[in-house]
Amino acid sequence: MTKKRFLAVLIPVFLCTAWPIQAADFPEKEVQIVVPYAAGGATDLIFRALAAATGKYLGKAAVVVNRPGGGGAVGFTDGAQARPDGYTITSVITPLTILPHQVKTSFTYRDFAPILNVVRDPCMLLVKADSPWKNVQDFVAYARKNPGMITVGNSGAGGGVHLIAMAFEKTAGVTFNHIPFAGGGPSVTALLGGHINAVSVSPPEGINHVKAGKLRMIALFAEQRFDQFPDVPTVKEQGIDFTMGQWRGLAAPKNTPAPVVAKLHDAFKKGMEDPSFVKNARDMAVNLQYLGPEAFGKLIAQDHEYYGNLVKEIKK
């Protein structure tokens, strides 16, 4: 057999066996989780807690790398363009299915391979504890009399909580002045400092300040009340028929080998079930909801279509 013919036979065999060998040894180093938002926000807090609980099941450390900017677009772009070897995965959340309908992006959900969903939680509106607004009726009544005067912070223009606040104002028949920040954490800091009137956030971003008496929850966009705050009624209970929230999960770049995705899934699922993470989730008032790769993929695809229609409706 000639050298050229030998290589022609050997190279396809090598290519066919390279990934299984890598998958069998995976992981050989730490796994990075790209969080498309600043430190201190809900996504950051949730996945830092999950990473800490998952390392022992993964066999290597899982570490969070923040890539804020563009309402999540910077982080999603980095995650989608990472090498499909399992060592860089992304915390994908609802805005992944929103941003491509609002601005030109280099990614869609199709550029990711779903690993698992971790959280599905409602959004809420917070104001300072000394605010004149005691409930959502007071808030909406003022907004109707003073259109565009209430400043509502969010974690980034075009992000999930921004769109939720926009959908809420349309349902309530009011107009807010939306102020974007680089994440939920900075938006809450701005509220605490009195620079804005309210924030649209997920529970982990402001719940400790509510518990400390610094902030007040006036609107909860959920089907039912929080166990930890039984005296806070939902928006529906306050006369506005509106519920909306976000999911948060993990995904790898598309074309990541299935065995690698399976190993990541199994390790992070065990991390989700770890008592330390369960406690952290409860402390943050997070609603855990596990979905495997197939079910999570279906949810993402459905929301891509849903939010595409919603963006068109809001822009009318």
Secondary structure, 3 states (H helix, E strand, C coil): CCHHHHHHHHHHHHHHHHHHHHHHHCCCCCEEEEECCCCCCHHHHHHHHHHHHHHHHHCCCEEEEECCCHHHHHHHHHHHHCCCCCCEEEEEEHHHHCHHHHCCCCCCHHHEEEEEEEEEEECEEEEECCCCCCCHHHHHHHHHHCCCCCEEEECCCCCHHHHHHHHHHHHHCCCCEEEECCCHHHHHHHHHCCCCCEEEECHHHHHHHHHCCCEEEEEECCCCCCCCCCCCCCCHHHCCCCCCEEEEEEEEECCCCHHHHHHHHHHHHHHHHCHHHHHHHHHCCCCEEEECHHHHHHHHHHHHHHHHHHHHHHCC
